[in-house]
């Protein structure tokens, strides 16, 4: 069955970095775009970044542009979200999902907490 498993979250100080991983299984990884979303308490889930099926193109939300980078490793069936210069407002649960605009499978999420 399709599975997406996130990891790499944690507690980090403002200005720090984290790299999130999303390991995919149960489907042809190279055929699908993958997206990272985040949801802070009391807020709607919002796009962080997404990457096309072939890794050739990415789309990063304005709120994290210049700080977050998305990439994918086809040998490891993994999509990464490199997060630099983290701010307290980046605190959220981070989810990866299969798809670009239509998202049909989601992972369970990994918590990122940025302290000031």
VOSE-870505 format. One record per residue: y, x, z of N, C-alpha, C, O in turn; residue in one letter. Coordinates in steps of 0.05 Angstrom, whole numbers, plus 5000, padded with zeros to 4 digits. Atoms other than C-alpha are relative to their C-alpha. Example, Ala and Ser with C-alpha at 12.3 -4.5 7.8 and 13.67 -1.06 7.14 Angstrom:
2
497650185000491052465156502450185000502450395013A 497649844999497952735143502249855014504449955018S 
% end
This chain:
116
497650175000500050005000502550185000502450415008X 497549855001507250214990501050055029501149885046X 498949924974510050605049502350194995502250364978X 497749824999516650945062500450075029500749895046X 499949924973517051355125502350205004502350414992X 497749834995523651645150499650175024498150105043X 500049824977524552225197502550174999503950184979X 497849815000529652735218502549915015504450075018X 497750094985534452315258500150135027498250275035X 499849894973536952505326502949995010504649854998X 497449984988542952655369501350264992500150474995X 498649765009548153135342502949975007504049755009X 497150014993555253325360501649964974500850034952X 498250045022561053145316500450274986500850484999X 499749765016561653645259497350134993497250314977X 502649885004554253795260498649894975499849734959X 501550085024548853685207497249905007496149985028X 502850084999542253335199499049964972500549904953X 501350065025537353265143497849795005495949835019X 502050214998533552615137498050024977498750104955X 502150005020526952555100498949724997498649575017X 501350265006523751955067497550074984497750144960X 502549945013516452065050498849744988498449545003X 501050245014513751564999497050034994496050254988X 502850005007506551364986499349724991500649524996X 501050265009502550814953501249904974500649684965X 498950085026506450804887500750264985500750484996X 499249775016508551254830502950085006504849964996X 497449914990514251614863502050064978504449994980X 498249915021517151894799501049784982502649824964X 499250225016518051204770502249835012503149645000X 498250174986522850924821502450145012502250375022X 497849904985529851044846499649955030498149775038X 500250044972530551114921502950005012504650155003X 497450034988536450904964499850055030497850005043X 499649984971538851085034502249805008504449804997X 498150194989542350535073500350075030498650205042X 499649974971545150535143501149745012502649594999X 499050234986546650005194500850075029499150155045X 498949954973551050095255499849745016499849525004X 500250244983550649615314502349804993504649884993X 498050205005554248965297501150004972503049854966X 499049985028555349155224497849954980495449964987X 501950055021552048995159498850264990500150474992X 501349765012547249475126501650084975502349914959X 498349915022551049905077498750244986497350404999X 501149785016549250395022501250265010503650295015X 499149724995549551135039500050154974502050264966X 500349855025546851444976497549914986495749804999X 502450075015541751324921499650204978501550334969X 500749805020538251744869498249864980496449704987X 501650125021535251564802497150095001496450285015X 502949944999527751584788499450294993497550415003X 500549735009528352264754501850215015501650455009X 498349814985533452564802502450094985503950264995X 497849905017538452654746502749905009504850035004X 497550124992543752204776499949895028497849805038X 499850104972546152014845502549845002504449864986X 497750174993551051524875500350025030498549955045X 499449974971554351664942502349825008504349814994X 497950184991558451174981502650165006502550395014X 497449864996565851344986500350105029501650315034X 499649934972565451365062498650275007499350395028X 501549754994560651965059500250204978499050414979X 499849825023562552284994501250275009503150285024X 499149734993563353035000498650105025498850345032X 501449924976559253035064497049964998495450125010X 502850075002552552725046499050074971500550034952X 501249935026547952964990497149895000495649925019X 502850115002541552614966498550174979499750254958X 501749855019535852974931497249915003496549775022X 502850084998528552884916498250234992498950394974X 502149795006522353334915497649854990496249715006X 502350155012517053064868497450115009495449965011X 502549884991511753544893499349885028496949875035X 500550104973512553244963500449705003500249595025X 499550295000514152524944502149945022501749745037X 498050024978520252594989502849994989503550144970X 497150015005527552404985501450095025500850015047X 498549894978532452785028502949895000504049844979X 497150064997539252595055501150225018500750225043X 498749794985543153205076502749905009504349824993X 497550114988548753005123501450225014500450335034X 498449794988554153505139502649885011503449665005X 497450084988560653455179499849725011501549555006X 500550274990557952865216502249915019503450075034X 497950124984562752395251498849785018496649685011X 501150224983561651895308499649744985497749594991X 500350255016562551335257497650014982496949804970X 502549985015556251585222497749915017495449885006X 502150104982552251345282498949744989500449544986X 501350235012547250845255497050044998496050265003X 502849985008540050695239500050044970501449904955X 500149935028538451005172497349924988495249985000X 502450105014533450685124499950104972501950124958X 500349955028530650895058498549754988497049615002X 501150245014528650365007499350084971500650254959X 500749965027525350344940501749834982501949584986X 498450155018530050144885502950104998503750285014X 497249935004537250194861501849785010503449815028X 498650244990540249494868498149805011498649665031X 502150174989533949094877498250185017496950375007X 501549834981530549394939497649845010498049645024X 502350174993523449154949498450105023496949955035X 501449894977520649615003501950175016503550325005X 498249864982524049905064498250165020496050075027X 501349864978522050425116500949875026502449685027X 499550114974522450305190502650115012503650005032X 497449894991528750725199499850235019497850275032X 499749784981530951335237502850005011504749974996X 497550024987536551345287501650264999500550475005X 498149785000542551805279502249935020503549735017X 497950044981547351875337501850255000500850475005X 498149785000553552305332501949975024503349775026X 498350014977557152465396502750144995502850334979X 497449895004564552615399500650235018502850355017X 
% end
